[in-house]
Every structure is written in structure tokens, then in C-alpha cells.
Amino acid sequence: MNGTITKRCGCRDAAGRQLVGSCPKLKQRTHGVWSLMQELPPRDDGTRRRFRRSGYKTKGDAQTGMNALAALLDIADRKSDPDGRRRIADLLETVAASGEDIPNYDETKRRFATGQSLTQHMTVAEWLDTWLAGKKALRKSGETRYEVDIRCHLKPRIGHIRIDRLTVQHLDEMFAGIAEGNAEIHDANMQRRAAVDELKTIPWKGSENRGRRRYLKDAIAAMEPFRRITGPSTQKHVRDTLRAALNTAIARGAITFNPASYVELTPAKRPKAMVWTAERVEAWLRTGERPSAVMVWTPEQAGQFLDFLAETQHRLLPLFHLITFRGLRRGEACGVRWADYSAPTRSMTIAVQLVQDGWEVIESAPKTDSGERVISIDEYTAEVLDAHRTKQAAERCEWGPAWIESGRMFTQEDGERIHPGWLTDQFERLVELSGLPPIRLHDLRHVAASLMLAAGVDVKIVSETLGHSDSRITRDIYQSVMPRAAAEAAEATAAMVPRGSARLPKQKAVEAANEQDGHTMATHEGAKIIAFRPRLVGA
């Protein structure tokens, strides 16, 4: 199509009329500016349209712009793709009106080839909504987690940015903002905690004390409520959510670069599981502090807890027994059905779990594909489950028509399924009543793993029993949990290699060396001295 390049200036004649292109000074190199005009394909109604752009310093710059326009128009074939030509023309008309730079050829060609809009650019927020709506076969818990990441972190901080203009720097600034927010939340929590602690120390009696308490209560009410910071694990999940969304955008041709893949975050360290040794229990009794977020009972402590439940005849003993010995997750234990248990073969299929979403309970498949598994049940646990079945049958008869037939192995007294959150609360209360050092309900699963490893069960079998996707996960989590087993393994390893006198303990090795060299160890006034004694030939 036709296009022209002209040079003009803002000079005027004596009458005040603009000279435009007839100014005699235009022959000078530095006078005036260059502009271009490119004919575009007509609109749908047949009206004419043009692309105009001025302000070029040299004719070469204007020619470069003209060449860029011509290349863009040639993306769609002149004869066979009139609709495509109109799409390109719509884009250039929009750019001319907005004053934006002439679009990049490669990007425009890619968007044109994938059928994307050339005149409308999707923001990060719009794309995240589109991506989440298109996720298929997503568990409710996973969908909720994605939705929280998008609503609480990604949309407020980077949602307004065009998806094709998102950079690593934008994401670095986002996580820097999260860090600043964490500092503010920490300070606010500390202030509120200090005020609450001070309020507890003020007596109730006395007008002065009542006035002080009233003042502190008003101050606390005006403060921000206690909030959780966005820790390293959550930040990593936010980045992973964005990276997954942008990878889909790349697959659909919307963008070509994923900045989330190049963001460096502080590594989220998984807390190491630690055993409640006698020394740690003593320190906990003295200070009230746990050595680690993940604590594990010794076999003796686990036995004491189960004995406590047996002595108090607690109806949830079979459930906690099963978790302790077979390592079921909380949701798996709440969701297991009698139909999943075969008494003759002493095997249990983990096929469903109850997942807590807010306070709502949803039945879903296990956490991972490897979570769908068949576990073996030992003879003692089978006896516990058989006794539990008999007791549950008695409860069914007692409740009569009011009994809720949920089909679950572990239920409330009326047959209703057990809420996972309620189970956690019950476990914490029972641990406190037992007098044992505290662990989380999930830590009973760690106890099961520790017991199996201490019993010499192969780590592959332990991994399959727990439902881990890889036995390396099992090794990483539980390698330091059982110091007694580790010590025995170390001694057994050392005993495998036969040694001479060098293998003897230090004192015996010294005596053996002295005997060989004609030396003896003697004691004089409490000090060790070496006395030389010639060795008799033939002795």
C-alpha cells in the first residue's frame, strides 16, 4: 500500500499561516522533523484509514518506521487473507491513536498465528483468572490454595501488569514487598502480644486498675488482629503458582518468557524431626519450649500414650493405634471405610480421605497417586480392629434408627464421620492429659516410620506404607529420627571389618604395643610412666 515520508516544521509566514513543507529552512539538516504516512486496509464499512507518525530526527529513522509498518502488514497475505489484513490494520490504527511504539514484528506474528487479539492485551490478573478457571480435575484443597495465592498475593501486587511485559524485576519487587509486610506484621503482633500480656498482670480490683484495664482493652481493640506472616514455604508456593500459570501461557503462545522461573527465594528449610529424649523432655519441662516443630515419641512414649487410652477406655484408641503403627495421614484415618479392610488377608486399601477446607469436610482421593496404596495389618492391630468392629456394632444397636450409616471405620458415637479438625483437637487434649511431651497428630505418622525403621524394615517398604512418592523423601525426613537405631547401625557397621591390635580400645592397644616393644605401663604416685623392660629371648 502507498506510504510517504515528508519533512515539515512549525514555521509561519507574515500572516501567521504555517509554512508546513514550504519553509526554505527545511533544506537545513537540523531544521524540522520527519514524518510518515502509511495507507492501511479500509475498515469493515469501507472507510479509509491511515497510520501517521511524526517526530523522527532523520529520514533514515522515518524509513525504518515505514519498513516496520510494511513488514507488519505483510504478516497476512494480501490476496488470500483479507480478514487477517484487517486485524493487522486494527492493531496499527489503535497504536497510531495511542501513540505507542510500532509493535514488535516477531511478537505480533506469534500472536497473529495463535489467534490472539492484537488490540487487547491481557493483564496478569486476567490471565490468572482464566488459568484457574481452566484447571481440570483439580482437588478442592489444591484449588483453594491456588485461589488464595492469586487473591492475596499475586493480584494485589502484579495483577495490573500486562502479562507480556511482566519481568523478573517486577517479581523481585513483589517478594521484597512481602518481606516488608512480614516485618510490619511481626511488629504489630509483638505490640498486641505485649498489651495482652500486660492486661493479664493488672488486678481486677481498684478503680485505678479498672481504668488501666479499660484503657488497654480499648488499645487492643484498635490494634490489628494477630496475623500470620508469609513464610518461605508460602512464598515458594506463590512463585510456583505463578510459574505454572505462565508456563500455560507460553504453551498457548501468549508469552515467550517465564520470569517466575528466574526468581531466587530464600530456601524453605523443612524442620528436622527430633526424638523426645530424656534430656529434651527435661529441658521442655523446665522451659516449656520444643526443640523442633516436628517432635517424635520414642517407642516407650508411644506405648505409654496407647496404654493411657486403654486405661481410660477411650473410644478413639483403635484410630490412634492404627496411625501409630501404620502411619496413616489424618484425612486417611478419618476417611477409611470398613469396605476397604479385608480381615482374612489383614490388608487395608487407602482409597479415600476426608479433607478439611476451611471447616467444610470434603471426601477426595489420597494426597498423591502413591497415596492410593494397600498396607498390611499386623496380627495385634487386626485384633484391635476386630474388637472395635464389635464395639461399633453395639453402638449401632444402641442408637437404633438414629444411627448414621456412614460406612466409616472410625466414627462418632452416632455413626457420623469424624471431622479432621475435631480429631486434631481431641489428640492435643489427650496428649496433655497423658502428661507426655507434646507432639502433633501428624507426628504420630513420624512415630510409625521411626518404629518401622528401628525394626529394620527396608526403607522402600516404609516409603510404600506411608504413601511417599519416592523413598528418598522417607530417607530425608526420618534418617535422624531414631538415634538408638543409628547407634546400633554404626556399631554393626564397624564390627563388619576385622582388625588387629589397632581395633582394640585405646588402653588395650597401648598395653599391647608396650608388650610388643618391651615396654610396660606402671603407675608412680598417681602418674603414668613408661618403664623399659627387656624382653627375654624365647620367653
MIVO-714049 format. One line per field, with one value per residue (C-alpha): residue in one letter; residue number from 0; x, y, z. Coordinates in steps of 0.001 Angstrom, whole numbers. Layout:
res: (A_...)
n: (NUM_...)
px: (X_...)
py: (Y_...)
pz: (Z_...)
This chain:
res: (M_N_G_T_I_T_K_R_C_G_C_R_D_A_A_G_R_Q_L_V_G_S_C_P_K_L_K_Q_R_T_H_G_V_W_S_L_M_Q_E_L_P_P_R_D_D_G_T_R_R_R_F_R_R_S_G_Y_K_T_K_G_D_A_Q_T_G_M_N_A_L_A_A_L_L_D_I_A_D_R_K_S_D_P_D_G_R_R_R_I_A_D_L_L_E_T_V_A_A_S_G_E_D_I_P_N_Y_D_E_T_K_R_R_F_A_T_G_Q_S_L_T_Q_H_M_T_V_A_E_W_L_D_T_W_L_A_G_K_K_A_L_R_K_S_G_E_T_R_Y_E_V_D_I_R_C_H_L_K_P_R_I_G_H_I_R_I_D_R_L_T_V_Q_H_L_D_E_M_F_A_G_I_A_E_G_N_A_E_I_H_D_A_N_M_Q_R_R_A_A_V_D_E_L_K_T_I_P_W_K_G_S_E_N_R_G_R_R_R_Y_L_K_D_A_I_A_A_M_E_P_F_R_R_I_T_G_P_S_T_Q_K_H_V_R_D_T_L_R_A_A_L_N_T_A_I_A_R_G_A_I_T_F_N_P_A_S_Y_V_E_L_T_P_A_K_R_P_K_A_M_V_W_T_A_E_R_V_E_A_W_L_R_T_G_E_R_P_S_A_V_M_V_W_T_P_E_Q_A_G_Q_F_L_D_F_L_A_E_T_Q_H_R_L_L_P_L_F_H_L_I_T_F_R_G_L_R_R_G_E_A_C_G_V_R_W_A_D_Y_S_A_P_T_R_S_M_T_I_A_V_Q_L_V_Q_D_G_W_E_V_I_E_S_A_P_K_T_D_S_G_E_R_V_I_S_I_D_E_Y_T_A_E_V_L_D_A_H_R_T_K_Q_A_A_E_R_C_E_W_G_P_A_W_I_E_S_G_R_M_F_T_Q_E_D_G_E_R_I_H_P_G_W_L_T_D_Q_F_E_R_L_V_E_L_S_G_L_P_P_I_R_L_H_D_L_R_H_V_A_A_S_L_M_L_A_A_G_V_D_V_K_I_V_S_E_T_L_G_H_S_D_S_R_I_T_R_D_I_Y_Q_S_V_M_P_R_A_A_A_E_A_A_E_A_T_A_A_M_V_P_R_G_S_A_R_L_P_K_Q_K_A_V_E_A_A_N_E_Q_D_G_H_T_M_A_T_H_E_G_A_K_I_I_A_F_R_P_R_L_V_G_A)
n: (0_1_2_3_4_5_6_7_8_9_10_11_12_13_14_15_16_17_18_19_20_21_22_23_24_25_26_27_28_29_30_31_32_33_34_35_36_37_38_39_40_41_42_43_44_45_46_47_48_49_50_51_52_53_54_55_56_57_58_59_60_61_62_63_64_65_66_67_68_69_70_71_72_73_74_75_76_77_78_79_80_81_82_83_84_85_86_87_88_89_90_91_92_93_94_95_96_97_98_99_100_101_102_103_104_105_106_107_108_109_110_111_112_113_114_115_116_117_118_119_120_121_122_123_124_125_126_127_128_129_130_131_132_133_134_135_136_137_138_139_140_141_142_143_144_145_146_147_148_149_150_151_152_153_154_155_156_157_158_159_160_161_162_163_164_165_166_167_168_169_170_171_172_173_174_175_176_177_178_179_180_181_182_183_184_185_186_187_188_189_190_191_192_193_194_195_196_197_198_199_200_201_202_203_204_205_206_207_208_209_210_211_212_213_214_215_216_217_218_219_220_221_222_223_224_225_226_227_228_229_230_231_232_233_234_235_236_237_238_239_240_241_242_243_244_245_246_247_248_249_250_251_252_253_254_255_256_257_258_259_260_261_262_263_264_265_266_267_268_269_270_271_272_273_274_275_276_277_278_279_280_281_282_283_284_285_286_287_288_289_290_291_292_293_294_295_296_297_298_299_300_301_302_303_304_305_306_307_308_309_310_311_312_313_314_315_316_317_318_319_320_321_322_323_324_325_326_327_328_329_330_331_332_333_334_335_336_337_338_339_340_341_342_343_344_345_346_347_348_349_350_351_352_353_354_355_356_357_358_359_360_361_362_363_364_365_366_367_368_369_370_371_372_373_374_375_376_377_378_379_380_381_382_383_384_385_386_387_388_389_390_391_392_393_394_395_396_397_398_399_400_401_402_403_404_405_406_407_408_409_410_411_412_413_414_415_416_417_418_419_420_421_422_423_424_425_426_427_428_429_430_431_432_433_434_435_436_437_438_439_440_441_442_443_444_445_446_447_448_449_450_451_452_453_454_455_456_457_458_459_460_461_462_463_464_465_466_467_468_469_470_471_472_473_474_475_476_477_478_479_480_481_482_483_484_485_486_487_488_489_490_491_492_493_494_495_496_497_498_499_500_501_502_503_504_505_506_507_508_509_510_511_512_513_514_515_516_517_518_519_520_521_522_523_524_525_526_527_528_529_530_531_532_533_534_535_536_537_538)
px: (0_1002_3176_5062_7822_7829_9670_7920_8383_6313_7443_4793_4647_3988_244_668_-48_2002_4514_4369_6603_7356_9701_13038_14910_13828_16901_18961_19693_18749_15591_12189_11216_10413_7050_5490_2066_1052_-2228_-3970_-6580_-10036_-12372_-15209_-17543_-15120_-13932_-10330_-7719_-4050_-1166_568_3646_5945_8903_11669_15003_16312_14846_16531_14625_11364_12229_12908_9440_7921_9686_8380_4818_5211_6548_3605_1116_2774_2169_-1226_-1299_-2657_-4857_-5822_-6300_-8286_-9593_-6037_-5075_-7928_-6739_-3285_-4817_-6949_-3787_-1921_-4894_-5040_-1290_-1478_-4242_-2486_985_2561_5656_5198_4576_7379_7243_8059_5620_2841_3432_3271_68_-1436_-538_-2074_-5298_-4876_-6296_-3843_-5563_-6281_-3534_-4345_-3148_-1623_-4837_-6995_-4732_-4629_-8433_-8527_-5864_-7513_-10925_-9373_-7733_-9327_-9530_-8147_-8715_-10720_-7780_-5464_-7940_-8335_-4574_-4186_-7075_-5502_-2123_-3789_-6199_-3899_-521_-392_-3375_-2783_905_1300_-2252_-2292_801_387_1287_3644_5506_5994_9684_11889_12302_8530_8620_11683_9808_6743_8661_10524_7107_6050_9179_8357_4805_6151_8193_5129_3010_5714_5922_2126_1893_4587_2754_-538_1103_2790_-530_-2364_357_275_-3512_-3193_-949_-3340_-5602_-9357_-9956_-9352_-10558_-7071_-6623_-10044_-9195_-5903_-7599_-10234_-7512_-5594_-8734_-9542_-5964_-6039_-9372_-7854_-4844_-4585_-5580_-2864_-1788_485_3494_4057_6885_9442_7260_4269_6415_7740_4188_3167_6064_5237_1609_2657_5226_2636_196_2834_4002_454_510_3707_2125_-772_1527_554_4137_7580_9368_8519_10076_8881_11444_14277_13225_15514_13944_15288_15163_12362_14021_11956_12126_14057_12226_13719_13097_11879_14966_15184_17376_14935_11976_13762_14512_10906_9593_11912_11374_8184_9938_10017_13415_11818_8492_8455_8907_8679_7955_10229_8666_8271_6445_4163_3339_2583_129_-1714_-1746_-3238_-6036_-6613_-6767_-9276_-11174_-11155_-13209_-10627_-7866_-8152_-7797_-4666_-3322_-3671_-1914_875_1695_742_1357_-1956_-2451_-5156_-7590_-6920_-7687_-10923_-11937_-11081_-14146_-14852_-15185_-11516_-10395_-10024_-9846_-8937_-5913_-5189_-4843_-6238_-6727_-6190_-8586_-10233_-9529_-11524_-10029_-10737_-11403_-11975_-14263_-16066_-15137_-14735_-14114_-11376_-8734_-5493_-2991_-893_-1113_1314_-1060_-3511_-1977_-2576_-997_-548_-2048_-187_-1941_-2161_-3642_-6103_-7266_-7700_-9793_-11922_-12699_-13502_-15912_-17747_-17996_-19224_-21918_-23076_-23239_-25299_-27811_-27907_-28653_-31159_-32858_-30828_-27598_-25906_-24664_-21514_-19640_-16541_-14298_-13943_-16968_-18625_-20866_-23880_-22049_-21326_-17967_-15124_-14176_-10378_-10141_-12068_-9717_-6699_-8247_-9024_-5487_-3898_-6200_-5388_-1630_-1887_-3903_-1406_1453_3665_5749_3701_3661_1290_-1222_781_3829_2189_2844_6512_6377_5146_8002_10517_9211_9432_12951_14077_12663_14881_12137_13534_13155_11367_8637_8414_8014_5235_3434_3484_2433_5533_6146_9872_11876_14337_11612_11454_15226_15396_12665_13458_17187_17894_14772_15951_19367_19275_18847_21531_23960_23294_23772_27082_28339_27195_28981_32219_32098_31932_35643_38125_41092_44202_45520_44640_40952_41350_40236_42829_44089_44349_46059_48685_49286_49590_52080_54112_54232_55386_58117_59301_57517_55177_52804_53487_51951_54068_52422_49277_51153_51567_55152_56676_59359_61542_61788_63974_62078_63633_64534_62387_60051)
py: (0_3610_5339_8627_10252_14032_16748_19712_22347_24754_27990_30542_33341_37038_36384_33709_30803_27637_27005_23227_21796_25026_26533_27384_26311_22708_22211_22528_19186_20246_22172_20464_16844_13869_12164_9215_8265_4717_3685_882_-1620_4_-585_-3086_-348_551_3872_4884_4893_5828_5436_8750_9244_12268_13369_11439_13262_11837_10470_7149_6870_7541_4958_2386_3040_2735_-595_-1867_-985_-2708_-5863_-5959_-5560_-8422_-10854_-11553_-12416_-9577_-11777_-14836_-13347_-10115_-10711_-11062_-7819_-6052_-7437_-6002_-2711_-2585_-3011_-232_2104_1539_2134_5333_6709_5822_6981_3660_2326_361_-3240_-5790_-7904_-11284_-10853_-9678_-12565_-15047_-13571_-13485_-17123_-18286_-16381_-13979_-10492_-7973_-4916_-6130_-7200_-9407_-8404_-10835_-10761_-11571_-14417_-15904_-15962_-17616_-20146_-21129_-21486_-23838_-26160_-29577_-32466_-30236_-31256_-28813_-28217_-27528_-25139_-23286_-22983_-21571_-19177_-17879_-17330_-15416_-13374_-12497_-12067_-12091_-9933_-7129_-6788_-7594_-8094_-4751_-5531_-6755_-10416_-9900_-7161_-8978_-9115_-10679_-7236_-6998_-10274_-9287_-6145_-8239_-10516_-7529_-6049_-9307_-9167_-5603_-6666_-9523_-7061_-4889_-7898_-9060_-5655_-5406_-8900_-8050_-4885_-6713_-9568_-7124_-5352_-8662_-9884_-6587_-6798_-10213_-8761_-5976_-6882_-6592_-4676_-964_1996_2725_-857_-891_2307_833_-2355_-353_1679_-1433_-3171_-157_-57_-3777_-3393_-651_-2799_-5146_-8722_-11335_-12267_-14873_-13812_-15085_-17501_-19050_-22085_-19913_-17591_-20600_-21806_-18361_-18404_-21956_-20976_-18069_-20188_-22854_-20217_-18576_-21930_-22484_-19004_-19943_-23175_-21162_-18665_-15688_-15088_-16490_-15911_-17035_-14620_-16730_-19375_-16954_-15598_-16584_-17008_-17889_-21700_-23047_-25402_-28398_-28756_-31851_-34452_-34871_-37535_-36694_-37948_-37734_-34638_-32868_-33788_-32344_-29110_-28894_-29313_-26542_-24016_-25104_-24870_-27582_-28332_-28583_-28029_-31752_-33955_-37756_-40005_-42894_-46383_-46313_-42967_-44162_-47229_-45028_-42979_-46044_-47515_-44261_-44515_-48152_-47370_-44562_-46785_-44028_-44957_-43491_-45847_-48035_-44964_-43696_-47248_-47576_-44258_-45119_-48456_-47942_-44219_-43112_-39415_-37664_-37455_-41084_-42301_-40293_-41499_-45222_-47459_-50956_-51922_-51000_-53540_-57261_-59184_-62575_-61159_-58498_-55772_-52265_-50206_-46456_-45186_-42056_-39300_-36559_-33140_-30035_-26915_-24115_-26061_-27865_-31520_-32935_-36543_-36903_-39270_-39519_-36684_-38195_-41103_-43017_-42307_-44803_-47935_-51241_-51681_-54840_-55085_-56942_-59553_-57337_-54402_-56810_-57860_-54200_-53541_-56642_-55531_-52063_-53516_-55364_-52231_-50181_-52781_-52385_-48618_-49105_-51184_-48672_-45732_-47668_-45607_-42528_-44248_-42556_-45210_-43546_-46785_-45353_-47495_-44698_-42573_-40526_-42400_-41933_-43180_-39698_-39319_-37770_-34207_-33979_-30675_-32122_-35123_-32835_-31002_-34298_-35588_-32454_-32665_-36348_-35768_-33046_-35316_-38156_-35989_-36887_-34302_-32688_-33814_-33016_-35539_-35726_-36628_-39970_-40743_-39993_-42355_-45137_-44516_-44480_-47759_-49469_-48204_-49157_-52649_-52995_-52694_-51802_-48099_-48944_-50786_-47969_-45489_-47541_-47978_-44230_-43408_-41405_-40912_-41640_-43482_-40557_-38492_-41103_-41052_-37255_-36956_-39851_-40519_-38710_-39723_-42829_-42249_-45688_-47416_-45183_-46061_-49779_-49478_-47681_-50394_-53145_-51472_-51101_-54750_-55930_-55175_-57489_-55621_-56490_-54669_-51328_-52258_-52666_-49890_-47235_-48592_-52191_-51021_-49189_-52232_-54486_-52122_-51911_-55662_-55999_-53370_-54408_-51561_-51762_-49335_-48507_-46113_-43956_-41559_-41428_-40538_-42783_-43571_-45939_-48356_-50217_-53942_-56012_-58899_-62321_-64307_-67347_-66183)
pz: (0_-525_2030_2070_4116_4445_6321_7888_10544_12629_10979_9915_7306_7993_8030_10704_8387_8970_6157_6681_3952_2040_4582_2884_6031_5579_3397_6546_8187_11712_10819_11065_11730_9524_9485_7726_6459_5593_3960_5846_4639_4854_7768_7612_6419_3605_5086_4556_7342_7609_10038_10759_12917_13174_15254_13508_13578_10302_7107_7874_11148_9330_6695_9400_10800_7339_6787_10136_9120_5768_7449_9838_7007_5144_8022_6479_2781_655_-1525_481_3963_3877_7414_8667_6942_8696_12060_11457_10345_13508_15543_13734_13944_17715_18042_15975_18187_21453_20416_21430_19686_16478_17595_17569_14421_15995_18862_16555_14178_17062_18450_14953_14310_17607_17023_19932_19989_18548_20006_23547_25943_28905_32360_34833_36881_33853_32826_36345_36425_33000_34004_37287_35638_33088_35615_35281_37758_40498_44115_46187_48529_45600_44009_47306_47695_44178_44761_47982_46293_43468_45591_48490_46802_43005_42062_44601_43698_39983_38685_36836_34715_31151_31033_28093_29981_33271_34223_36869_38407_38920_40840_42868_43911_44784_47143_48601_49369_51018_53205_54242_55034_57172_59216_59766_60774_63192_64856_65100_66606_69153_70203_70560_72475_74856_75503_76080_78469_80374_80652_82316_85039_86097_89051_88706_91926_92389_90373_89076_87929_86288_84427_83276_82104_80252_78528_77477_76185_74022_72760_71908_70111_67945_67017_64054_64959_65186_61659_60162_58150_54634_55352_52977_52201_51323_49201_47304_46705_45431_42983_41884_41292_39090_37264_36467_35178_32994_31619_30378_28832_26998_25758_24347_22668_24825_26008_25298_28618_32142_34670_37620_36655_37390_40783_43651_47075_50487_50625_52786_55264_56292_60101_61131_63143_66615_69241_72734_74567_78346_78100_75794_77971_80997_79119_77946_81487_82618_79785_78018_74627_71978_70415_66955_65258_64475_67535_67702_70644_71495_71295_75080_74976_72158_74262_77281_75212_73922_77454_78726_76147_77072_80804_80216_77722_75145_72086_69666_70811_67648_65408_67159_67312_63541_62883_65344_63741_60087_59579_58026_57395_59412_56484_55536_59056_59142_55688_55789_55335_56536_52882_52458_55089_54498_57792_56204_54359_57011_54401_54129_50967_51321_48663_50096_52582_54295_53539_55588_53503_55977_58285_55481_55010_51513_50523_47919_46665_48674_48563_45747_43317_45536_48428_46911_48363_50098_53533_55565_59033_61788_63921_67017_65075_63439_66923_67891_64768_65301_68855_67546_64971_67721_69863_66905_66220_69826_69384_66219_68125_70969_68651_66559_63804_64816_63779_60790_58372_57050_56386_58062_60219_62787_63633_66319_68756_66444_63333_61967_60265_62256_61382_60816_62703_65654_65693_65954_68904_70639_70156_71609_74637_75182_74926_77554_79867_79427_80719_77764_75907_73120_69509_66653_65358_62124_64217_65055_61402_62067_65038_62736_60320_63157_64560_61175_60526_64031_63452_60392_57776_54362_53586_50318_52211_54743_51890_50271_53597_54247_50674_49750_46038_46420_49072_49083_50777_53514_53979_54065_56707_59011_58768_62065_63983_65828_67454_69087_65733_64216_67020_66621_62874_63397_65770_63431_60534_62478_63579_59959_59329_61154_62652_64651_67684_66089_66527_70326_72675_73366_76729_75460_72295_74353_76568_73531_71948_75166_75456_71880_72236_75693_77443_80401_81947_85556_87984_90307_92746_90650_87444_84405_83481_80973_82293_79826_80432_78065_76541_77241_74190_73918_76636)
